[in-house]
């Protein structure tokens, strides 16, 4: 693959709980910060992966707590990073189910730091994924892309089934 965005993923690190700002921020500061954190993994044609209207929608849909006196804390930043990454694949309803389940069993700090570790590991796996030489020789030049796309579809479908099963067990 020749996409230069992918080459940066090996060095990509999500900010951990302890490195997120410990002071409360205003909406425009939060938007700028989250977009900056996620810029290395954001598709090139998307200038902003998070907007004020998106953030307000997440609060309205009860995916995250409302700001306190129009200020956002470290906890809000965590929700926004996780939601913004997850919404690339999942519906807001599915995201809410995952967050509800995860946070029922652990602190937000523990959940978030583990999420970061797993997300970085997955990004590094995808970036370094190689089809076998025989597959590459027998296939067209975009064989790696096709394999990754089908893996993404399979992973998404399987994840959505797990979420559906989770929702079914909560009722």
Phi and psi in degrees as GROMACS dihedral restraints (atoms count N, CA, C in turn):
[ dihedral_restraints ]
;  ai    aj    ak    al  type     phi  dphi    fc
    3     4     5     6     1  -109.4    20    10
    4     5     6     7     1     2.1    20    10
    6     7     8     9     1   -66.4    20    10
    7     8     9    10     1   118.5    20    10
    9    10    11    12     1   -68.9    20    10
   10    11    12    13     1   -22.2    20    10
   12    13    14    15     1   -59.5    20    10
   13    14    15    16     1   -42.0    20    10
   15    16    17    18     1   -64.8    20    10
   16    17    18    19     1   -33.1    20    10
   18    19    20    21     1   -64.2    20    10
   19    20    21    22     1   -21.9    20    10
   21    22    23    24     1   -86.0    20    10
   22    23    24    25     1    -9.9    20    10
   24    25    26    27     1   -66.1    20    10
   25    26    27    28     1   -30.6    20    10
   27    28    29    30     1   -60.1    20    10
   28    29    30    31     1   -30.7    20    10
   30    31    32    33     1   -95.7    20    10
   31    32    33    34     1    -5.7    20    10
   33    34    35    36     1   -69.1    20    10
   34    35    36    37     1   131.1    20    10
   36    37    38    39     1  -134.3    20    10
   37    38    39    40     1   130.0    20    10
   39    40    41    42     1   -78.2    20    10
   40    41    42    43     1   146.1    20    10
   42    43    44    45     1   -69.4    20    10
   43    44    45    46     1   133.9    20    10
   45    46    47    48     1   -82.8    20    10
   46    47    48    49     1   165.7    20    10
   48    49    50    51     1   -46.9    20    10
   49    50    51    52     1   -49.9    20    10
   51    52    53    54     1   -69.9    20    10
   52    53    54    55     1   -15.5    20    10
   54    55    56    57     1  -100.1    20    10
   55    56    57    58     1    -7.0    20    10
   57    58    59    60     1   -70.9    20    10
   58    59    60    61     1   150.7    20    10
   60    61    62    63     1   -54.1    20    10
   61    62    63    64     1   134.1    20    10
   63    64    65    66     1   -90.0    20    10
   64    65    66    67     1     1.8    20    10
   66    67    68    69     1  -109.5    20    10
   67    68    69    70     1   152.8    20    10
   69    70    71    72     1   -73.8    20    10
   70    71    72    73     1   144.7    20    10
   72    73    74    75     1  -122.2    20    10
   73    74    75    76     1   156.9    20    10
   75    76    77    78     1   -85.9    20    10
   76    77    78    79     1   163.6    20    10
   78    79    80    81     1   -50.1    20    10
   79    80    81    82     1   -51.5    20    10
   81    82    83    84     1   -63.9    20    10
   82    83    84    85     1   -32.9    20    10
   84    85    86    87     1   -68.1    20    10
   85    86    87    88     1   -40.7    20    10
   87    88    89    90     1   -64.1    20    10
   88    89    90    91     1   -46.4    20    10
   90    91    92    93     1   -58.9    20    10
   91    92    93    94     1   -47.8    20    10
   93    94    95    96     1   -62.5    20    10
   94    95    96    97     1   -42.5    20    10
   96    97    98    99     1   -64.9    20    10
   97    98    99   100     1   -48.9    20    10
   99   100   101   102     1   -63.6    20    10
  100   101   102   103     1   -45.3    20    10
  102   103   104   105     1   -61.1    20    10
  103   104   105   106     1   -36.5    20    10
  105   106   107   108     1   -67.2    20    10
  106   107   108   109     1   -44.2    20    10
  108   109   110   111     1   -59.8    20    10
  109   110   111   112     1   -39.4    20    10
  111   112   113   114     1   -97.6    20    10
  112   113   114   115     1    -1.3    20    10
  114   115   116   117     1   -53.5    20    10
  115   116   117   118     1   -42.1    20    10
  117   118   119   120     1   -63.0    20    10
  118   119   120   121     1   -21.0    20    10
  120   121   122   123     1  -112.8    20    10
  121   122   123   124     1     6.3    20    10
  123   124   125   126     1   -84.3    20    10
  124   125   126   127     1   134.6    20    10
  126   127   128   129     1   -53.9    20    10
  127   128   129   130     1   140.9    20    10
  129   130   131   132     1   -57.3    20    10
  130   131   132   133     1   -30.7    20    10
  132   133   134   135     1   -81.1    20    10
  133   134   135   136     1    -5.0    20    10
  135   136   137   138     1  -102.9    20    10
  136   137   138   139     1   109.4    20    10
  138   139   140   141     1   -71.9    20    10
  139   140   141   142     1   -43.7    20    10
  141   142   143   144     1  -125.5    20    10
  142   143   144   145     1   122.1    20    10
  144   145   146   147     1   -87.2    20    10
  145   146   147   148     1   -16.6    20    10
  147   148   149   150     1  -134.4    20    10
  148   149   150   151     1   133.2    20    10
  150   151   152   153     1  -123.0    20    10
  151   152   153   154     1   167.3    20    10
  153   154   155   156     1   -60.4    20    10
  154   155   156   157     1   -40.6    20    10
  156   157   158   159     1   -66.6    20    10
  157   158   159   160     1   -36.6    20    10
  159   160   161   162     1   -62.1    20    10
  160   161   162   163     1   -48.2    20    10
  162   163   164   165     1   -58.6    20    10
  163   164   165   166     1   -46.9    20    10
  165   166   167   168     1   -61.6    20    10
  166   167   168   169     1   -36.3    20    10
  168   169   170   171     1   -65.2    20    10
  169   170   171   172     1   -39.3    20    10
  171   172   173   174     1   -63.3    20    10
  172   173   174   175     1   -37.7    20    10
  174   175   176   177     1   -68.5    20    10
  175   176   177   178     1   -46.1    20    10
  177   178   179   180     1   -60.5    20    10
  178   179   180   181     1   -36.3    20    10
  180   181   182   183     1   -86.2    20    10
  181   182   183   184     1     6.4    20    10
  183   184   185   186     1    62.9    20    10
  184   185   186   187     1    32.6    20    10
  186   187   188   189     1   -82.3    20    10
  187   188   189   190     1   -20.9    20    10
  189   190   191   192     1  -151.0    20    10
  190   191   192   193     1   159.9    20    10
  192   193   194   195     1   -67.3    20    10
  193   194   195   196     1   155.9    20    10
  195   196   197   198     1   -73.1    20    10
  196   197   198   199     1   153.9    20    10
  198   199   200   201     1   -65.2    20    10
  199   200   201   202     1   157.3    20    10
  201   202   203   204     1  -105.4    20    10
  202   203   204   205     1   115.9    20    10
  204   205   206   207     1    53.5    20    10
  205   206   207   208     1    43.7    20    10
  207   208   209   210     1    63.2    20    10
  208   209   210   211     1    23.0    20    10
  210   211   212   213     1  -122.9    20    10
  211   212   213   214     1   149.0    20    10
  213   214   215   216     1  -116.1    20    10
  214   215   216   217     1   135.6    20    10
  216   217   218   219     1   -97.6    20    10
  217   218   219   220     1  -179.4    20    10
  219   220   221   222     1   -55.7    20    10
  220   221   222   223     1   -40.8    20    10
  222   223   224   225     1   -59.6    20    10
  223   224   225   226     1   -41.9    20    10
  225   226   227   228     1   -62.4    20    10
  226   227   228   229     1   -41.4    20    10
  228   229   230   231     1   -60.2    20    10
  229   230   231   232     1   -41.8    20    10
  231   232   233   234     1   -60.2    20    10
  232   233   234   235     1   -50.0    20    10
  234   235   236   237     1   -57.7    20    10
  235   236   237   238     1   -43.9    20    10
  237   238   239   240     1   -66.6    20    10
  238   239   240   241     1   -39.4    20    10
  240   241   242   243     1   -63.7    20    10
  241   242   243   244     1   -48.9    20    10
  243   244   245   246     1   -65.3    20    10
  244   245   246   247     1   -47.7    20    10
  246   247   248   249     1   -62.0    20    10
  247   248   249   250     1   -44.5    20    10
  249   250   251   252     1   -62.6    20    10
  250   251   252   253     1   -40.1    20    10
  252   253   254   255     1   -69.0    20    10
  253   254   255   256     1   -45.5    20    10
  255   256   257   258     1   -66.6    20    10
  256   257   258   259     1   -32.1    20    10
  258   259   260   261     1   -70.2    20    10
  259   260   261   262     1    -8.1    20    10
  261   262   263   264     1   -67.2    20    10
  262   263   264   265     1   -20.2    20    10
  264   265   266   267     1  -127.6    20    10
  265   266   267   268     1   -32.5    20    10
  267   268   269   270     1  -112.3    20    10
  268   269   270   271     1   156.5    20    10
  270   271   272   273     1   -75.0    20    10
  271   272   273   274     1   162.2    20    10
  273   274   275   276     1   -62.6    20    10
  274   275   276   277     1   -34.7    20    10
  276   277   278   279     1   -63.7    20    10
  277   278   279   280     1   -42.7    20    10
  279   280   281   282     1   -66.0    20    10
  280   281   282   283     1   -40.8    20    10
  282   283   284   285     1   -61.8    20    10
  283   284   285   286     1   -44.1    20    10
  285   286   287   288     1   -59.8    20    10
  286   287   288   289     1   -41.5    20    10
  288   289   290   291     1   -62.9    20    10
  289   290   291   292     1   -44.0    20    10
  291   292   293   294     1   -64.3    20    10
  292   293   294   295     1   -47.0    20    10
  294   295   296   297     1   -63.5    20    10
  295   296   297   298     1   -43.1    20    10
  297   298   299   300     1   -59.6    20    10
  298   299   300   301     1   -47.0    20    10
  300   301   302   303     1   -65.3    20    10
  301   302   303   304     1   -47.2    20    10
  303   304   305   306     1   -63.0    20    10
  304   305   306   307     1   -43.0    20    10
  306   307   308   309     1   -80.0    20    10
  307   308   309   310     1    -8.7    20    10
  309   310   311   312     1   -76.2    20    10
  310   311   312   313     1   -17.3    20    10
  312   313   314   315     1  -115.7    20    10
  313   314   315   316     1    -6.3    20    10
  315   316   317   318     1  -159.1    20    10
  316   317   318   319     1   164.2    20    10
  318   319   320   321     1   -70.3    20    10
  319   320   321   322     1   159.9    20    10
  321   322   323   324     1   -63.8    20    10
  322   323   324   325     1   -36.4    20    10
  324   325   326   327     1   -62.8    20    10
  325   326   327   328     1   -48.9    20    10
  327   328   329   330     1   -62.8    20    10
  328   329   330   331     1   -45.3    20    10
  330   331   332   333     1   -58.8    20    10
  331   332   333   334     1   -49.9    20    10
  333   334   335   336     1   -64.2    20    10
  334   335   336   337     1   -47.6    20    10
  336   337   338   339     1   -63.0    20    10
  337   338   339   340     1   -38.2    20    10
  339   340   341   342     1   -67.2    20    10
  340   341   342   343     1   -41.1    20    10
  342   343   344   345     1   -57.5    20    10
  343   344   345   346     1   -46.1    20    10
  345   346   347   348     1   -58.7    20    10
  346   347   348   349     1   -47.0    20    10
  348   349   350   351     1   -58.5    20    10
  349   350   351   352     1   -46.6    20    10
  351   352   353   354     1   -68.0    20    10
  352   353   354   355     1   -39.8    20    10
  354   355   356   357     1   -65.1    20    10
  355   356   357   358     1   -44.3    20    10
  357   358   359   360     1   -63.3    20    10
  358   359   360   361     1   -41.1    20    10
  360   361   362   363     1   -61.6    20    10
  361   362   363   364     1   -42.2    20    10
  363   364   365   366     1   -66.2    20    10
  364   365   366   367     1   -42.8    20    10
  366   367   368   369     1   -61.7    20    10
  367   368   369   370     1   -43.1    20    10
  369   370   371   372     1   -65.5    20    10
  370   371   372   373     1   -38.9    20    10
  372   373   374   375     1   -60.8    20    10
  373   374   375   376     1   -48.2    20    10
  375   376   377   378     1   -64.1    20    10
  376   377   378   379     1   -44.4    20    10
  378   379   380   381     1   -61.4    20    10
  379   380   381   382     1   -37.7    20    10
  381   382   383   384     1   -94.8    20    10
  382   383   384   385     1     3.3    20    10
  384   385   386   387     1   -63.3    20    10
  385   386   387   388     1   133.6    20    10
  387   388   389   390     1  -132.9    20    10
  388   389   390   391     1   134.0    20    10
  390   391   392   393     1   -74.6    20    10
  391   392   393   394     1   159.5    20    10
  393   394   395   396     1   -67.0    20    10
  394   395   396   397     1   156.9    20    10
  396   397   398   399     1   -59.3    20    10
  397   398   399   400     1   -38.7    20    10
  399   400   401   402     1   -67.2    20    10
  400   401   402   403     1   -37.1    20    10
  402   403   404   405     1   -65.7    20    10
  403   404   405   406     1   -41.1    20    10
  405   406   407   408     1   -66.1    20    10
  406   407   408   409     1   -39.7    20    10
  408   409   410   411     1   -67.9    20    10
  409   410   411   412     1   -36.4    20    10
  411   412   413   414     1   -83.8    20    10
  412   413   414   415     1   -16.4    20    10
  414   415   416   417     1  -111.2    20    10
  415   416   417   418     1   171.9    20    10
  417   418   419   420     1   -69.7    20    10
  418   419   420   421     1   166.9    20    10
  420   421   422   423     1   -60.1    20    10
  421   422   423   424     1   -23.5    20    10
  423   424   425   426     1   -93.9    20    10
  424   425   426   427     1    24.7    20    10
  426   427   428   429     1   -61.0    20    10
  427   428   429   430     1   -38.5    20    10
  429   430   431   432     1   -64.1    20    10
  430   431   432   433     1   -42.5    20    10
  432   433   434   435     1   -60.8    20    10
  433   434   435   436     1   -46.5    20    10
  435   436   437   438     1   -60.7    20    10
  436   437   438   439     1   -41.7    20    10
  438   439   440   441     1   -66.1    20    10
  439   440   441   442     1   -42.1    20    10
  441   442   443   444     1   -65.9    20    10
  442   443   444   445     1   -38.8    20    10
  444   445   446   447     1   -63.4    20    10
  445   446   447   448     1   -44.2    20    10
  447   448   449   450     1   -68.1    20    10
  448   449   450   451     1   -34.3    20    10
  450   451   452   453     1   -65.4    20    10
  451   452   453   454     1   -41.0    20    10
  453   454   455   456     1   -62.6    20    10
  454   455   456   457     1   -43.0    20    10
  456   457   458   459     1   -62.3    20    10
  457   458   459   460     1   -47.1    20    10
  459   460   461   462     1   -62.4    20    10
  460   461   462   463     1   -44.0    20    10
  462   463   464   465     1   -63.4    20    10
  463   464   465   466     1   -42.4    20    10
  465   466   467   468     1   -63.4    20    10
  466   467   468   469     1   -47.8    20    10
  468   469   470   471     1   -61.9    20    10
  469   470   471   472     1   -42.9    20    10
  471   472   473   474     1   -65.6    20    10
  472   473   474   475     1   -43.1    20    10
  474   475   476   477     1   -61.7    20    10
  475   476   477   478     1   -43.0    20    10
  477   478   479   480     1   -63.6    20    10
  478   479   480   481     1   -35.5    20    10
  480   481   482   483     1   -66.9    20    10
  481   482   483   484     1   -41.3    20    10
  483   484   485   486     1   -62.3    20    10
  484   485   486   487     1   -41.0    20    10
  486   487   488   489     1   -64.9    20    10
  487   488   489   490     1   -43.8    20    10
  489   490   491   492     1   -61.3    20    10
  490   491   492   493     1   -40.5    20    10
  492   493   494   495     1   -64.5    20    10
  493   494   495   496     1   -39.4    20    10
  495   496   497   498     1   -63.3    20    10
  496   497   498   499     1   -45.7    20    10
  498   499   500   501     1   -63.4    20    10
  499   500   501   502     1   -39.6    20    10
  501   502   503   504     1   -64.4    20    10
  502   503   504   505     1   -31.7    20    10
  504   505   506   507     1   -81.6    20    10
  505   506   507   508     1   -16.2    20    10
  507   508   509   510     1   -82.3    20    10
  508   509   510   511     1   -20.4    20    10
